[in-house]
Amino acid sequence: VGIALVCSLFRYVIMFLLRLFLVLTVATASCEAFARGRGGGFSSIKDVDEGGGGKVPSSPPKQAAKPSNPGRWLPIQGLKSVNDLKLDDGGIRFIDTKAPALVNAQTNPTGAVAVVKYGPSIYCCASGCPSCKIPLNKAKVLEATEETGGTDPRIACDFCKATYNLRLGNKVSSVGGAGLVGGIVKGLFSKQDESPLPVYALGEKDGKVLINLG
């Protein structure tokens, strides 16, 4: 009984510290993204691929990766153009959407998403790793492999090494071992280990940047 109690307490403490870390990391990454200022740095959003977004047309928008709901295009407050961001190739930036569907008081209070540039394309995905829940602001953006069709780049969590197709979000072969701490945290969320990475389309219309949560 004593060992079971200690293990339960240890798990509770780890979960609490992890949630606190998630909130602080997402908030810090979002603040850094805003503080870096405005300017160019990458191709217009019209150059993003089918899974990463595109100009929102006057008619109901479409997303090639999966059917989208025109009513799910929501404006991102405070962002008039993706060119307001400053992102190097392979760079990752968090932006706050404040979208109710993405807000989580414990892990993502601002509804942040990750915007990634790879080559001429811009991608948008969840800000946290589905496998270990650690924010992806320090994730590695990797080249395409046969597993991703030879065209889609990959994103690998720097903590647990879980790796995903950046355009479609499906999990692919991991790039390496998770390490001791990463393995422990990953084990706490073992049920989510095979969950895909949520991906979203971005668009611009009437001086606003929109995100499609469909």
N, C-alpha and C positions, 0 to 999 in steps of 0.2 A: 504494500500500500504506500509506504514511504517513497519508494522509487517511482511509482506511478505518479504521485503527487509532485515530486520534483520535476519529472519529465513534463507534466502538464503545465507547471509554473514556468519552466524554461521555454516551452512553446509559446505561452502567452506573452512573455517578455520579448521574445524574438519577433513575434507578430506586431507587437506595439512599436518596437523600435523600427521595424521595417516600414510600417505605415507612416511613422513620423519622418523617416528618411525619404519616402516617396513624395510626401507633401512638400518638404523643404527643397528637394531636388527639382521637382516640376516648377515650383514657384521661382527658384533661382534661375533656372534655364529660361523661363519666360521673361524675367526681368532683364537678363543678359541680352536676349533677343531684341528687346525694346531699346535698351541702352546703346546698342551698337549703331543705332541711327538708321537713316534712310539712304537709299542710293541704288544704283544698278548692281551688276555683278553676275547676272545670268540671263539666259534667253527668256523672252516673254512667255507667259503661260500658254500662249497659243501653240508653243512647240512641244508641250508635254504629250506623252503617249496616251493611248486609250484608257489605261488603267489609272493614270495619274491626274487626269482632268482635262480641261480645255476651255476655250471661250464659251460662255453660256449664250446660246442663240436666242433669238426672240421667241421661236417656237419652243415647245417643251424640250428640255435638254435630255440627251441620252448618254449613257455610260456603257462602253463596249464590254467591260469586264463582267458586268451583270446588270440586269434591268434596273433602272433607277426610277424613283418616283419624283416627278417634277415638283411636287410640294415639299420635297426634302432639301431643296436648295436653300440654305440659310446664310445670311450675310455675316461676315466676321467683323465685329465692331473695331473701328480704329485703323483698319487696313484698306487703303484705296486701290492698291495694286501689289501684286507679288514682287514687282520691281522695287517696292519700298523695303524689301528685305535685302540683306547682303549675305550671299551664300556662295562659298567656294565649291568647286567640283568635289563631290563626295561629302559635302558638309550637311549637317543636320541642325535644324532650328525649330524650337518650340514656338507655337503661336497659340494664344488663348482664344477659344471660340465662344466660350460662355454658353455653348449649346446645351440645353437641359439633358439631352440624351447622352452627353459625354461627361457631364459633371458628376463627380463622386466626392463627397465631402471628406472622405478619408484618404483617397489616393490621387484624385485629380480635381481639386476644387475649382479650377478655372476652365475645365473642359479643354485642356491643351491637346494639340495634335503635333506630330512631327512632320516638318516639311523637309524633303531631301532632294538635293540636286545630284544627278548622275549623268554626265555627258550633256546632251542638249535637253534632257527631260527633267521634269519636276514631278516628284511623287509625294503623296501625303498618306500617313498611316497613324495608327494609335501611338501615343507617347510612351506607353509602357510595354514591356515584354510580356506576352501572354503566358510564358512559361514560369518566370520568376517574379514578375510584377515590377522589376527595377526599371526606371526610366531609360529610354533609348537615346538620350542626348549624347552619349559617348559610344554609341554602337558603331560598328565597322560597316561601311558600305562596300560590297564586294562585286567583282565582275560576274557576268552571267556564266552558267555552266550548262551542260546538256540537261541537267535536271530542271533547269528553268527555261528550257527551250532554246538556249543559246542566245537569247536576246534580253531576258529580264534580269536586272541586277538583283543581288541579294543583300539583306541586312542582317547582321549578326550581333546579338546582345553581347556586350563586353563583359558581362557578369557571369551569366550561365552558359554562354556560347550558343544558345538556341538560334537557329538561322531560318530566315523566311524569304520567300519570293517577294520582292519589294513591290511588284505591280499587282499581283493577285493575292498575296497574303498567306498562301499555303506554306506549311512548314517543309523545309528541305533538310538535307544532311547537315549536321552541325559542323562547324569549322574546327572544333577542338574540345578538349575536356573543360568542364566547368570549374574545376578546382574545388578545394574543401568547402570553403564558405559558400560558393555559388551552388555547389551540390546540395548543401544542407537547405539553403533557402528554396532551391528548386524542388526539393523533396517535400517541403511544406505545401507546395502548390501542385503536387503530382497529378491531381485530377485535371488541371489545366494544361498539362505538358504538351498535349497534341492539339491544343486550340490554335486556330489560324490567327494571323495578325490582321486586325481590322484595317482595311484600306479605304480611302475616300477620294472622291474626285474634287478638284478645285476648279473654279471658273471666275471670270470677271464679267461684270455687266454694270453699266451706268455708274462707273467710278467706284464700284464695290467689289470686294473679293468674296466669293461665296463658296461654301463647302456643301457637298452632297452627302448626306448621311444615309441615303437609301441603301 
